[in-house]
Every structure is written in structure tokens, then in C-alpha cells.
Amino acid sequence: MKSTITVRDINAGDKAWLQREARQFGISMEEFVRRLIREKRENSRSCGNLSDAFKRYFGPEHGVELPPRARYGYRPIEFDDEGNT
């Protein structure tokens, strides 16, 4: 499925940058923008969940010591013969 978008009022400096970058790769500005969108979308998928974001910005490699990750489970409720817990 093909779709079309029009982007108006692009800053002249941004447009010149797009033209230079596209020319450097030997592709059209349109194709360059498609690739930028695709790359951004793929990178946003790899961001994962909130804990992944914390790992990117915190942790020993960034000077922050985080507590160990804990797993919380549940213990099934046990009833005695009288129905008490």
C-alpha cells in the first residue's frame, strides 16, 4: 500500500541538510526520508520496556548502583479441612 504525505514549512537549513545527505548516499530526498523513518521506527521497537530504558541510562557503567532485580511470585493459599486459611 502506497501512501503520500506532504511536509510543509521545512526549515531551509533542514531542507539543505536533507539534500546534502541524500546526495551523499546517491538517493533522492524522498528515499532518504523513507530510510530515516524506517530506521527511527526500528530503533523505537528495540527500546523495549521501561526497565530497558533504565538500563540504558543507569547502572554501574553509568555510575549508578541499582539494587538487584527481584522476582515476585505468589504463594498459593492453603485451606485446612475446615475452610480456614
Summary of the structure (lengths in Angstrom):
residues: 85
radius of gyration: 25.7
end to end distance: 59.6
largest distance: 80.7
contacts: 115
relative contact order: 0.05
helix: 49%
strand: 0%
